[in-house]
Each structure stands twice: as C-alpha cells, then as structure tokens.
Amino acid sequence: MFRAAVEVQPACLGLYCGRIVLAVNGSAETYGDCGVCPRGQRTDDSKICRECVGSPDRYDWLYLGFMAMLPLVLHWFFIEWYSGKKSSSALLQHVTALFECSIAAIITLLISDPVGSLHIRSCKVKKLSDWYTMLYNPSPDYITTVHCTQEAVYPLYTIVFKYYAFCLVLMMLLRPLLVKKIACGLGKSDRFKSIYAALYFFPILTVLQAVGGGLLYYAFPYIILVLSLVTLAVYMSASEVESFKDLLVRKKRLVVLFSHWLLHAYGIISISKLDKLEQDLPLLALVPAPALFYLLTAKYTEPSRILSEGGNGH
C-alpha cells in the first residue's frame, strides 16, 4: 500500500519504526507503511527512514579501538602466562598475535560499507536505547507487535562481531603452526594452552558485546582506567617492585609499565575526547602519577615492616 507525502498518514509508533522512501518526484516523496528501516538507515525526526551518510566521530573510533584491543591484550596475557619464564617463543607469539589482530581489523574495515575503503559510514549514536532497539518494538493494540528491531548504531554493533570472527580464523590458521614449530621448550600439553584460552575468551567477548555493547560504549574509558590501575598495582606487587632500581633490573618490567601508561593515556583521551586541546592535553601529564605514587609509598606498606614495627611497639 503506498501513500504520498501530501496525504494524511497515521502516526508511526515506536522509537525506531519508520517509513521507507519508495520514490522521489522532485520535492515530493512517496513512503511505504510504517515498519523497520533497512540496514544502514535510521529514522529522522519525522519518522522517515534516512540513509546514514556520516562517519564515526573520534569517540566512536576510540570505542572501536577499545573493542579491538580486548582480544589482543588477552592474547598477550595468556601467551605470557603459559609460555614460562625461560621460553624464547613468547616474543614471537606476541608479534604474531599483534599481526593477527591488525590484519583482522584491516579486513573488517575493507569489507564494511563503503567496501574497499578504510573509511566507514555510520549512524550517529544518540542515546543508550539505540543499542537495544529490540526492547522498543511497539504493540499498538497490545496484541500484535510491530517488529522494528534494527542496528540504529550502524555499524558499531555488528562490526565488532566481524572483527572477532576474523581474529579467530586468523589465529586458527597461523598460531598452531607457529607454536608447534617454535615452542620446543614447553611440554606438549602446555604449548597450545594460549590457543585453547582464546577459544574460551572469544565466545565470552562475543556475548559481552551482544548483551553489553551499549553499556561498554559509554563506560569503556572508565573501565580502561580502573583495570589498568589495578593490574599495574597487582603486577608491581607480585614482582616485588619497590623502587625505581627494581624497575630497571628487567626490561620486561619497563615494557609492562609503559604498556600501562599507554592504557592510562588512552582512557584519559577517551574521557576528555580532546575537544579542547589546550585544556585536555595537560591531563596526559597525570599518566605516570599512579606508578610514581606506588613506588614512593611501597616501602611504607611492606607487610614485614608493618609487622616488625607492630612487634616493637608492644
């Protein structure tokens, strides 16, 4: 059934239901019935489905970067965890994991609209409900539901699933051969454990994006800051780092420290969005502050010292 723009149209209910533009004749448009908008479109203020022609803003790219970092950081963690202290294969596995995730990201961007370009077109995220359109299907008569579920944040929701799929495929193609060839210092049961771990955390990350994608979009800067602070404190404590000298003993400790500083900086940039450079850039000076605070106060919180002083007091 077709309706012209000049005709009186019944109200299009629901937050995300809209009318598809069927034909354009000069300034007049002909619309279809109220329903779900095609992929890559979302409704405007007049409940008309319009194609998304914008590009992701800086915060959108930072969100995609965070979701891309998650599997890479988990890869590195489990590679380090299962490689052993004397294994010489860990570095090559780290580089391979970085290569896998980088290639997966490039392929994901290339197959996204417009195909063959590293640029993507996207719909603007306006509010949290944009991520959960399936919860806003209207029921005009309380019996029949009009299904208007769509990707209102196109393509920020589905592009993450594509990226995880390519990461998994590339890992299964490259990593087993590499590990079998170079991880000679490990037992047969240990050398593939980092790959087995990925087979667990990829489904977990997928469910996390499916259920909590919208929440992560708004909370990821704070998640980065909190987790990077906690993991840095735990690492320094477990490694018994109590002074600047202890940091310089092993290069690995410096690598871990600088990696956490990069995460701190990423979190600060994500929160500030660098909208006002003259105000936001000085915030990056806070990046080394947590590590410096830990190093300056670690000697005062040594458990053995506290116990000894408590014993002397009695």
Secondary structure by P-SEA (a helix, b strand, c coil): ccccccccccccccccbbbccccccccbbbbcccccccccbbbccccbbbcccccccaaaaaaaaaaaaaaaaaaaaaaaacccccccaaaaaaaaaaaaaaaaaaaaaaacccccccbbbbcccccccccccccccccccccccccccccccccccaaaaaaaaaaaaaaaaccaaaaacccccccccccaaaaaaaacaaaaaaaaaaccaaaaaacaaaaaaaaaaaaaaaaaaaacccccccccccaaaaaaaaaaaaaaaaaaaaaacccccccccccccccaaaaaaaaaccccccaaaaaaaaaaac
